[in-house]
Amino acid sequence: MNSIVDSRTPSAVADAERWTAHNYHPLPVVISEAQGAWVTDIDGRRFLDFLSGYSALNFGHRHPKLIAAAHAQLDRLTLTSRAFIHDQFAEFCHRLADLTGQELVLPMNTGAEAVETAIKVARKWGYQVKGVPDGQAKIIVAADNFHGRTTTIISFSTDDDARADFGPYTPGFQIVPYGDLTALADAVDDFTVAVLLEPIQGEAGVLVPPDGYLRGVRELCDRRNVLFLADEIQSGLGRTGMTFAVDHEGVRPDMHIMGKALGGGIVPVSAVAASREVLGVLKPGEHGSTFGGNPLSCAVAIEVIKLLETGEFQRRSAELGGLLHEQLRALIGRGVTAVRGRGLWAGVDIDPSIMSGREASEKLMARGMLAKDTHGVTVRLAPPLVIEEDEIRWAVRQLAEVIGAA
């Protein structure tokens, strides 16, 4: 079964290409099983997952506690819609509010839905609380951002692949350079209702802002009566070595935007959390989702929050992330030009004279390691937080051998 001749993978890849829209360019691997940090393809070959579903799988594939919670809930109740209250809803919202240090929670499904929620709430807050004239609200965002791919969100993207040919675009946004406090301060005016940022930019290549930047954003927002919206969809829930990436600077945003790992890799779960003053502007009928906060999602997310409440996964990310970054930095000048990131999250720039990020990812796949490229030369590394030290060392060895640094 493992010979190239007998492999089922090429035909399965071809079938996927034939019957699906080509909005992704996946690696040619067809996964059929997974557990922990490892996945198995249809031909029985095992791969170490160093992408974790873009941080949706922070707790690994099929974490026993999360699977048990899902099974138990499947036997009881899966959906009521928000027309009724179910018995998992209050606990989920309460635990998530406590985890974020906020007062209220609004659950949705996908990360993009959570960002759309944040945008709508910020605008309504601007009109009803700050007193911005109707239709004049402005939200400041950062260049090279990635907040999703809805029509409104791509309206303030600087990525041509995400934006081109999808206009007309939604107005009301101003783009400034990421990490530049002076540019941000200059952009804020009386019509500004919010600053929307990723504390670490994931899709851009795991870009970490300068020290003090997030504190400066917080101080600026306080001074100008502007909401700080932190998109922690990829960076949050243990990925960077703390519960949220903003925690590294001791900052609490006006709104936490969460998704991906909140669903434990089982169901799509997203949410925003904010104060009563902010989320309290919404009234029945103004925003919602049939599946948002459904019983199955809440049951799984409650167990996700319980895992985070122990602090174990944040510690693992910090400690093992230190090892990962130490080993990756040793490759700089030997086929790697830069390494960025925090915790178990890294962007590794491959020397373009050697190969592209895509080529590196394909060669890593051939060696039994799954990672994904972005922006040409960068390979993103984000292993599950359940990964072991020896697996990290093995993975970095594979990268070293691929780029000729071994």
C-alpha positions in Angstrom: 0.0 0.0 0.0 2.9 2.4 0.6 4.4 2.1 -2.9 3.8 4.9 -5.3 2.2 2.5 -7.8 -0.4 1.3 -5.2 -1.0 4.6 -3.5 -4.6 5.9 -3.5 -3.5 9.4 -2.8 -2.9 10.7 -6.4 -6.4 9.7 -7.5 -8.0 11.1 -4.3 -6.2 14.4 -4.9 -7.4 14.5 -8.5 -11.0 13.8 -7.4 -10.8 16.7 -4.9 -9.4 19.0 -7.6 -12.2 17.9 -10.0 -15.2 18.4 -7.8 -14.3 21.5 -5.7 -13.7 25.2 -6.4 -10.0 26.0 -6.4 -10.1 28.5 -3.5 -7.3 26.7 -1.7 -4.0 25.2 -2.9 -3.6 22.3 -0.4 -0.6 20.0 -0.2 -1.3 16.7 -2.0 -2.0 14.7 1.1 -5.3 13.0 1.9 -5.8 12.6 5.6 -8.2 9.9 7.0 -7.3 9.6 10.7 -5.7 11.7 13.4 -4.8 11.6 17.1 -2.8 14.1 19.1 -0.1 15.7 17.0 -0.2 13.0 14.3 -2.3 12.4 11.2 -2.5 9.4 8.9 -3.3 9.5 5.2 -5.4 7.0 3.2 -2.3 5.0 2.4 -1.4 4.6 6.1 1.5 7.0 6.1 1.8 9.1 9.3 2.6 12.8 9.4 3.5 15.2 12.3 1.0 18.0 12.1 2.9 21.3 12.4 0.0 23.5 11.3 -2.8 22.6 13.7 -5.6 23.7 11.4 -4.2 27.3 11.5 -4.5 27.1 15.4 -7.9 25.5 15.4 -6.3 22.3 16.8 -4.4 23.8 19.7 -5.3 20.8 21.9 -4.4 18.3 19.2 -6.6 16.0 17.1 -9.4 14.3 19.0 -8.4 15.3 22.5 -10.1 12.7 24.7 -11.9 15.2 27.0 -13.2 17.1 24.0 -14.3 14.0 22.2 -16.1 12.8 25.3 -17.9 16.1 25.7 -19.1 16.0 22.1 -20.3 12.4 22.3 -22.2 13.0 25.5 -23.9 16.1 24.0 -24.7 14.3 20.7 -26.7 11.8 22.8 -28.8 14.6 24.4 -29.3 17.8 22.3 -27.5 19.5 19.4 -29.5 22.5 18.3 -32.3 24.8 19.6 -31.5 28.0 17.8 -31.4 31.2 19.9 -35.2 31.2 20.0 -34.8 29.1 23.2 -32.2 28.8 25.9 -30.4 25.4 26.4 -28.7 24.0 29.4 -25.1 24.5 28.2 -25.4 28.2 27.2 -25.1 30.0 30.4 -22.1 28.0 31.6 -20.2 28.5 28.3 -20.8 32.3 28.4 -20.0 32.6 32.0 -16.7 30.6 31.7 -15.6 32.5 28.6 -16.4 35.9 30.2 -14.3 34.9 33.2 -11.4 33.6 31.0 -11.3 37.0 29.1 -12.0 39.2 32.1 -15.0 40.6 30.3 -18.7 40.9 31.3 -20.7 39.7 28.3 -20.2 37.1 25.6 -21.8 36.8 22.1 -21.3 33.4 20.5 -21.1 32.9 16.7 -19.6 30.1 14.5 -16.7 31.2 12.4 -13.9 33.6 13.0 -15.0 35.9 10.2 -18.5 36.0 11.8 -16.9 37.1 15.1 -15.0 39.9 13.3 -18.1 41.0 11.5 -19.8 41.0 14.9 -17.1 43.2 16.4 -17.4 45.6 13.5 -21.1 46.0 13.9 -20.9 46.4 17.6 -18.1 49.0 17.4 -20.1 51.0 14.9 -23.3 50.9 17.0 -21.3 51.8 20.1 -19.8 54.7 18.3 -23.2 56.1 17.3 -25.1 55.4 20.6 -22.4 55.9 23.2 -19.6 58.0 21.7 -21.9 60.2 19.7 -20.4 59.8 16.2 -22.8 61.2 13.5 -24.8 58.5 11.8 -22.9 56.8 8.9 -19.5 58.4 9.8 -18.0 55.8 12.0 -14.4 54.9 11.1 -12.4 51.8 12.2 -8.6 51.8 11.9 -6.9 48.5 10.8 -3.4 47.4 10.1 -1.7 46.7 6.8 -1.1 43.0 6.0 -4.0 42.1 8.3 -6.0 38.9 8.0 -9.4 38.9 9.7 -11.3 36.7 7.3 -12.7 36.8 3.7 -16.3 38.3 3.9 -17.0 41.2 1.6 -16.7 43.7 4.4 -13.5 42.2 5.8 -11.7 42.0 2.5 -12.6 45.7 1.9 -9.8 46.6 4.3 -7.3 43.9 3.3 -4.0 44.8 1.6 -3.7 41.2 0.1 -4.6 41.3 -3.6 -5.4 37.6 -3.6 -8.1 38.1 -1.0 -9.4 41.5 -2.3 -9.1 41.8 -6.1 -12.2 41.5 -8.2 -14.6 41.4 -5.2 -15.7 45.1 -5.2 -17.4 47.3 -4.6 -15.9 47.5 -1.2 -17.4 48.5 2.2 -16.3 52.0 3.3 -15.5 53.1 6.8 -11.9 51.7 7.3 -8.5 53.3 7.4 -5.3 51.2 7.0 -2.1 52.1 8.8 1.3 50.3 9.0 1.3 47.5 11.6 3.4 48.2 14.6 3.6 52.0 14.0 2.1 53.9 16.9 2.7 57.3 15.4 0.8 56.4 12.2 -2.0 55.0 14.3 -2.2 58.1 16.5 -2.2 60.4 13.4 -5.1 58.4 11.9 -7.4 58.6 15.0 -10.0 61.4 14.8 -13.4 62.3 16.2 -15.1 59.8 13.9 -12.9 56.9 15.0 -14.8 54.2 16.9 -12.3 51.4 17.0 -8.9 50.0 16.3 -9.0 46.4 15.0 -5.7 44.5 15.3 -4.2 41.1 15.4 -1.8 41.1 18.4 0.4 38.9 16.3 -0.3 38.9 12.5 -0.6 35.2 11.5 -1.3 35.1 7.8 1.3 37.8 7.2 4.0 35.5 8.4 3.6 35.4 12.2 4.6 39.1 12.7 5.2 40.2 16.3 4.8 43.9 16.9 7.5 45.9 18.6 7.6 45.7 22.4 5.2 48.2 24.0 3.1 48.5 20.9 0.0 46.9 22.3 0.3 49.0 25.5 0.6 52.0 23.3 -2.5 51.1 21.4 -4.4 50.6 24.7 -3.3 54.0 26.0 -4.2 55.7 22.8 -7.6 54.2 22.7 -8.2 55.2 26.3 -7.1 58.7 25.6 -9.3 59.2 22.5 -12.3 57.2 23.6 -11.9 54.5 21.0 -12.5 50.7 21.3 -9.5 48.4 21.1 -10.7 45.2 19.3 -8.1 42.3 19.6 -8.5 39.6 17.0 -7.2 36.6 18.9 -8.7 34.0 16.5 -5.3 32.5 15.7 -3.1 34.0 18.5 -5.4 33.2 21.4 -6.2 30.3 23.7 -2.7 29.2 24.6 -1.0 29.4 21.2 1.7 32.1 22.3 2.5 30.8 25.8 -0.2 32.8 27.5 -4.0 32.6 27.3 -4.1 35.5 24.9 -1.3 37.3 23.0 -2.3 40.6 24.5 -1.4 39.1 27.9 2.3 39.4 27.1 2.0 43.2 27.5 -0.6 43.0 30.3 -3.2 44.6 28.1 -6.9 44.0 28.1 -8.7 45.0 25.0 -12.3 46.4 24.9 -13.3 43.3 23.0 -11.7 39.8 22.6 -12.4 38.2 19.3 -12.1 34.4 19.4 -12.6 31.4 17.2 -10.7 28.4 15.8 -9.3 26.6 19.0 -12.5 27.5 20.9 -14.2 24.6 19.0 -11.5 22.2 19.9 -11.0 21.1 16.3 -14.5 19.4 16.5 -17.1 22.1 15.7 -16.8 25.7 14.5 -17.2 28.0 17.5 -16.4 31.7 17.7 -17.3 34.5 20.1 -16.7 38.1 21.1 -16.4 39.1 24.7 -16.7 42.7 26.0 -18.0 44.9 28.7 -21.7 45.5 29.3 -21.3 49.0 28.0 -20.0 47.7 24.7 -22.0 44.6 24.0 -25.1 46.0 25.7 -25.8 48.2 22.7 -27.3 45.3 20.9 -31.0 44.7 21.1 -33.1 41.6 20.0 -33.2 41.3 16.2 -30.1 43.4 15.5 -27.6 40.6 15.2 -27.7 36.8 15.5 -27.0 33.3 14.2 -29.1 30.2 14.1 -26.2 27.9 15.0 -24.2 30.4 17.1 -23.9 29.1 20.7 -25.7 25.8 19.9 -25.6 23.1 22.6 -23.0 20.9 20.9 -20.6 23.9 20.3 -21.1 25.1 23.9 -20.5 21.6 25.4 -17.2 21.3 23.5 -16.1 24.9 24.2 -16.8 24.5 27.9 -14.3 21.7 28.0 -11.8 23.8 26.0 -12.1 26.5 28.6 -11.6 24.0 31.4 -8.4 22.8 29.7 -7.2 26.4 29.6 -8.2 27.1 33.2 -5.5 24.7 34.4 -2.7 26.7 32.8 -1.1 23.5 31.5 -1.3 24.3 27.9 -0.1 27.9 28.3 3.0 26.5 30.1 3.6 23.9 27.5 3.4 26.5 24.8 5.8 28.8 26.6 8.4 26.1 27.5 8.3 24.1 24.3 8.0 27.3 22.3 11.3 28.3 23.8 12.9 25.1 22.5 11.3 25.5 19.1 12.5 29.1 18.6 16.0 28.3 19.9 16.4 25.5 17.4 14.9 27.5 14.5 17.1 30.5 15.2 20.1 28.2 14.9 19.2 27.8 11.2 19.4 31.6 10.4 22.1 32.1 7.8 22.0 28.5 6.9 19.0 28.5 4.5 16.8 30.6 6.8 16.8 34.4 6.7 14.5 35.2 9.7 12.4 33.5 12.4 9.5 35.3 14.1 6.9 34.3 16.6 6.0 33.5 20.2 5.2 30.3 22.0 4.5 27.4 19.7 4.0 29.6 16.7 6.7 30.6 14.2 7.1 32.2 10.8 10.3 30.9 9.2 11.6 32.8 6.1 13.4 30.5 3.7 16.2 31.9 1.6 14.5 32.5 -1.8 17.7 31.5 -3.6 17.3 28.0 -2.2 13.6 27.4 -2.6 10.1 28.9 -2.0 8.0 28.3 1.1 5.7 26.1 -1.0 8.6 23.9 -2.1 9.9 23.7 1.5 6.4 22.6 2.6 6.2 19.9 -0.1 9.6 18.6 0.8 8.7 18.5 4.5 5.5 16.6 3.6 7.6 14.0 1.8 9.5 13.5 5.1 6.4 13.1 7.2 5.9 16.7 8.5 3.0 19.0 7.6 3.4 22.7 7.5 2.1 25.5 5.1 3.6 28.4 3.3 2.4 32.0 3.1 3.6 35.0 1.2 6.1 33.2 -1.0 9.1 32.5 1.3 7.5 31.9 4.7 6.7 28.6 6.2 4.3 28.8 9.2 4.9 26.4 12.1 2.1 25.9 14.7 2.2 22.4 16.2 -0.5 21.3 18.6 0.2 22.2 22.2 0.2 18.5 23.1 3.4 18.0 21.1 6.5 16.5 22.8 10.0 17.8 23.0 11.5 15.0 20.9 8.9 15.6 18.2 9.9 19.3 18.0 13.6 18.3 17.7 12.7 15.8 15.0 10.6 18.4 13.1 13.4 21.0 13.1 15.8 18.4 11.9 13.6 17.7 8.9 13.5 21.4 8.1 17.3 21.6 8.4 17.8 18.7 6.1 15.3 20.1 3.6 17.1 23.5 3.3 20.6 21.9 3.4 21.5 23.1 6.9 21.9 19.7 8.5 
